[in-house]
Amino acid sequence: MTTCITDKEFQALKNKPSKGMGHTVATLDAGGSLLLIVENGVKGMRRRWVVRYNPQPGKRAYKGLGNLAKLPRLRDARDSAEAFVRGMREGVDIRKTNDTSPALKTITALLPRWIEALTIARDGRGENPELTAKRFRKHFLPTLGKLTPDDLTPEIVAAALNGVEGKRRTVTKVTQILNNFLSWCIAAHHKTENSMPTSANLLKPFLRQRPDDAEAQPFLLPADMPRFIAVLTAPESMHLVGSLALLFLILCCGRSAMVRGVPLRGVPPLTWGQLETNPDDGQTVLRIPAAQMKIKNQGDFYVPLSKQCCQLLDYMRSLGLSDSTDDTALVFPNSHGRPLCENTVNHRIKALDKADIEAGGKGFRDPNTRDENGAPKVAVQHGICRATFMTWAVEKDVSNRTIAEACLSHHIMGDQYKGAYNRSPYYQGRKKLLQEWADFCFSEAGDVFAKSE
């Protein structure tokens, strides 16, 4: 197994002149040693990497791998030396080529370096590089891992993409990941050709047809919402955090990530510190940082909370599941004090649907979407919180369309510049519409929080 000095020791050697043939910084698994030569030159310190190996028994040879500017990291130099010695063992004289580390040119070998570069450049913004790496390994390494970036052609890339399960949107996302990787390879001189085999026009002849992405999330008809809220807020449900989190999402028209967070995407779960008071009108608002929003050019997004939503938060405080005076404490923790699972709220909907049907009701299903057996699908959180709200708002008054889109933090319909010029937060309009939505939802349930005290 390769043994190597520590990074701290490596940093100390950078400015220490060598004695003899240099500092031995690693003993290679493939045989031989990696040396760092530090010399006093006319223009200052010269630092270069040299691998010492045995081409034949009893004979010793040396091969330069480049200077410290070419291979600034100890790990890169070590891997390059390993690749050189292994190549010599297999009869490939890498000294006759300009590439001293062919193994480092494969996509499998380059992936960790790209992820490291993403981590440095990310600075807390955008998608977590760990999630990008996970997707890359899943979709591309099995078929493309042994190839180099220059080996890729549109036909080879399309063959890998045709093995990706999912709809057209999924393929588009993973293609963009590969495109970003190849762009980095060009910038880092790991790809000699500037042509991109991920171009949509080049891939199109080789890609198989995919199902349309237009399949809607199952939702509830607006007329069914008051009955659903009455069941959701029944006494037997009011002690379940999943039910309370779902109710919060319905009143805020939010995505599930708003409550549970998505660690791999850098989205934290909802904490008490995100609840603030608007100094202009005294309204309690939920602040969502701009970095967590899909539309990032309008700053932090503030959701004005309805009267019922504020009562829900007071009820959560009374349950004492977390310290509401601690800004970092979770608003909706699970029984172990951790964020809710991504399936918690949808499991609650399914449980309520099953119980309602067993009690002789029609359940909580979308009559317009069907499963493989032809039965209506059970509504899901995203459909209820967003599609049902939008449908209700437009049916109530078609002029609500713009305000409703703003409540969902969507680009406004008809705005071809996608918010570049129209940056109105529509705060007062959203405040009024969300209160009307809450009043409608609770029209059958009544003041459930007063009953729970």
N, C-alpha and C positions, 0 to 999 in steps of 0.2 A: 504493500500500500504506500502511496506517495506520502512522504513526510515533508513538512514545510515550516519555515519560520513564521512567526506571528506577524501581523500587519504592523504592530508597534516596532518590532525588531527591523522589519523591512524599511520603515520610515527612517530609523536611525542609521541604516547603512547607506542611504541615498547620498549623503555628503561625506562619507568616510572613505578615503582613498584605499584601493585594494592592495593587498599584500600577495605577491606571487601571481597566480592566475585569477584571482578574484574571490569574492565572497560566495561560499556555497549556501544557497538559499532554499534548495529543495533537493531531496533524493527521489528520483523518479521511479514510479512503479514499473515502467517499461525498461528500466535499466539506465544507469548514468546519473548525472547530476546537472542541475541548473545553476549557473553562476551569474552573479552580477558584477560586472567590471566597472569600477569607478576610477577614473584617471584625471589627473590635472592636465588640461590642455591649454593651448594658447588663449582660447576664448573662454576659459573657465572649465568647470567640471564636465567631463564626458562620461556618460553612463550608457552601458550597452549590455544586452543579454547574450550569454554564450551557453550552449549545451555541451557537456562533456560526455562522451559515450565510447563504447568499444565496438568498432565495426567488425573486428575479428578478435578471437581469443588472444590475449596478451598484447593487443594494440589499443592505443588510446587516440582519440581524435576529438577535434573541437569544431563546432559550427555556430556562427553568429546568427542570432534570430532577429536582430534589429535593436534600435536604441530605445530609451525609456519613453520617448515621445510616441513611438509607434505602438509600444505595449506598456502603457502606464501602470497597469495593475499587475500585481504578482500572480494573480490567478490566470490572467491571459497568457503571461509568459510561461507559466508552468504547463498549461494546456498545450501551448504551441510546442514546447519541448517534448512533451509526451507524444504528440502527434508525429513529430520528426523522428524520434527514436523508433516508434512502432512502424513507421513507413520504411525505415532502413532495414528493420528486421524482416519485413515482408518483401524486400527487394525493390522497393520504390525509392530511388535516390532523389529525394526532394531538393537536394542541393542544386540539381540541374534545372529546377524551375524557380520561378519568382515567388511561388507560394510555399512558405515554410510551414504552414499549418492547414493542410487540406481538410482535416477533420473538423476544424473550427468553422468551415464554410458551410457545413450542412445546416439545414433549417433547425434541426433539433439542437445543435450546438449554439446557434445564434439566438435562439429564443430567450434564454436567461439574460443575455446582454440587453436585448431589446426591452424586456420587462424591467430591468434595472434602470435603463434610460427613461422609461415611462414613469417609474417611481420618482426619479429625481425631478423630471419636468412637471409632474402632476401638481406638486405643492398643495395637496389637500383638495384639489378640484377635479371634476370629471369622474369617470368611472374608475373604480379601483383596479390597478394593474393585475392584482391576483385573480379577479374575475375574468379579465381579458386573457390571461395566461391559461386559465382553466378552459375557456372556450376554445382557444387555439389548440391546446393539447387534445381536446376531445374531437375536434372537427378536422384538423389538418395533420397532426403528427403521424397518425397511423398510415397515411398514404403519401405524405410529402416529406416526412421527417428525414429520410436519408438523402434527399435531393438538395442541391444548392439553389439559391435564389435564381441563378442564371439558367438552371435547368427547366424552370417553370415556363410552360406555354399555356395559352388559353384552353387548349384541349385537356391538358393535365389538371389545371385548376378546376375546370368544369367537372371532370371526373370526380374530384374530391368533393365538390359542392353537391353533386348529384347523390352523394351518400349521406348528406345532411338531412336529418328528419325534420319535418316542419313545413310551414307554409312559406310563401314568397318573402314575407317580411323577415323570417329567420335567416334565409339565405342571403338577403341583402345585408343584414347585420354582420354575419360572419365574413362575407366578402369584403366589407369595409375593414374588418380587423386584419385580414390578410393584406389588403391594400396599404394599410398603415404600416404593417411590418415591412413590406417591400420598399415603401418610401424611406423608411429608416435605413434599410440595407443600402440603398443608393447613396444616401447622405453619409453613411459610415463606410462607404467604399467596399461593401461586401457584395455588391451587385454591379457588374461592369456595364450592363446595358440599361438605358433609361426607359425602355419600353415596359409598360405595365400589362401583364397578362390578365389583370383583374378588370380591365375595361369592359363595361356592359355590352358594347357593340361587338367586341371580340368573343365574349362568352356566350352570347345569345344563341348562335347556331348549335352549341354543344349542350346547353342546359335543358333538362327535362321540364315539362310543364308542371306547375305547382297549383294547388287549390288557391282560390282567391282569398285574400285576407279580409274580406268584407263581412265575414261571419260575426254577427253581433253578440255581445255578452248577454246572457239571459237576464231579463229585468222583470219588474212588476209593473203592471198597468197602474197608472196614478190612482185610479179608483180603489185599488187594493191596498194602498199605502196606510190609510188610517187603521184598517183592521190589522195589518201587519205590526204597526207600532203598538197597538193595544195588546197584542200577544207578546211582543218583544219586551214590553214593560210590565208584564204581569208579575205579581209578587214572587212567583217561583223562579223568575229570571233575573230579578233585580240584584241578586247577590253574585251573579256570574260576570266576571270581568269581560268575557267575550261578548256578552249581550250589551254591556255598557259601552265597550269600544265600538261596536257596530252602530249603536245609536249615535255616538259622537260623530262617526264618519258620515252617517246619513244627514245629520244636521249641518255638517260642514261641506257636504258634497265632495268628500276627499277620497283619495286613493288609500289603500291599506297601508302603504309605506309611511303615510303621515303619522300613524300610530305606532307601528311595530318597527319602523326603520328598515334599512337594507344595508347592513354593515359592509358587504362587498362593494357596494356602490358609493360608500362614504356617506350614506344617509342615516343619521342617528334616530333612535326612537323618540317619541314625543316626551318632553320633560316639562316640569312646572315652570321652568325659566322662560319657556316660549310664550307663556300667557302674559300679556301686557295690557295696560290701560291706555287707550287713545287720549292724549291730553286735550284734544279739541272738543270731544263730545263725551268723555268719560266712559266710552264703550269698551268692554273687554274684547280684546282681539287676540288671535293666534298668529304669531309671527313665524313665517317659514323663510329661512335664509335663501338668498338668491341662488347660491350654489346648489341647492336641492331642487330648484325649479327647472322645468323644461324650457321655459322662456326666461332667459337669464339677463336680458338687457333692460329690465325694469326694476332692478333692486329687489329688496326683500318683499315678500308677498304677505299682506295682512288680511286675515279672514275675520270679518266682524261676527261675533258670536251672538246668536239669538238668546232670548230670555231663557228658553228651555235648555239651551246648551250650557248656559252659566249655572242653571240649577243642577244639571248633571255633574258639572265639575265640583260644585259644592257637595253633592252627594258622594262623589269619589273621595273628597277630603274627609267626610264623616266616617267613611269605611276604614280609614287609617291604613290602607294598603301600602302607602309610601309617605314620606315626609314632605308635605306640600310646601314647607318653608325652605326646602333645599331645591335650588334651581336646577340641579342635576338629577333629581329623583324622577323616576318614571311616573307618568300619569296613570298608565294602564299596565302595571306589572303582572306577570303570571304568579302562580303560587310560590315560585322559587325566587321571586324578586327580579326576574329577567324579562326581556321583551317578549311579547306574545309571538307565537308561531304564525307563519304566514297563512296557515289554513284554519286558524281558530275561528275567525268570524264566519267563514263559509260553512264550517261545521255547525255553527249555531243556527244558521239559516236552514240547513238540511234537517237538523233536529226539530226545529219549529215546524217545518213542512211536514215531517213524518207525524209529529204529534197532532197537528191540525187535521190531517187526513184520517188518522185513527179515531179522532173525535167526531168524524162525520163532515169535516170541512173539505174544501177543494184544494187545500195546500197553498203554497206560495210559489207559483210556477209561471213561466212565460208561455202564453198560448201560441206565440209566433215562432218559437224555436223548438225543434224536436230532436230526441236522441235517436240512436240506431234502431230502437224498437217502435219509433213513431210516437212516443209519449212526450208531453211537454216537459222541457227541462226545468229543474229547480233554479230559481233566481240566484244570482251570485252578488257578492258585495259590490263589485265595480258597476254592475248593471243597475242595482238598486240605488246606489249613492249618486250616480252620475247620469245614466240614461233615463231613469225614472224622473229624476229632478228636471232634466232638460225637457222631457216630454210634457211634464206637468206645467212648466213655466211657459212653454210655447202655446200649449192648449189654452192656458188661462188668458194669455194675451200675447199675440204674435210679436208685439213690439218689445216683449221681454227678451227676445233672442240675444241681443247684444249683451245685456246685463247678465243673462244666464251663462253665456260663453265666458264672460269675465269671472263669474263665480267658479267656473271650472278651470280657470287660468288657461284658457285656450286663446289662440290667435282669433281676433275678431273676424267674423265672416265678411268677405268682400274687401278686406284690407290687404291689398296686393303687396304692401311693403312689410307685412308681418310685424307691426309694432315699431318699426323704425322711426315713424313720425308720430303716430297716435299712441301716446304713452299714458293715457288717462287710466287710473286704477278703478274708476267707476265705483268708488268706495260707498257713497251714499246710496246709489242704486242697488249695490250688492247687499248693503245692510238692510234695506227695506225688503228686498226679495227673499233673502234668507229668513227673515222673521216671518214673512207670509208663508214660506215653505214649512217652517216649524209649526206654525199655528195649524196649517192643513194636516200635517202628519199626526198631531196630537188631538185632532178634532174628535176622535172616539175614545182615546185613552184618558183624556182629562189631565188634571194636575197630579201625575203619578208620584212626583217627588214629595208632595205634601202628604200623600198616603203612606209613603215609605218612612217618614220621620217617626 
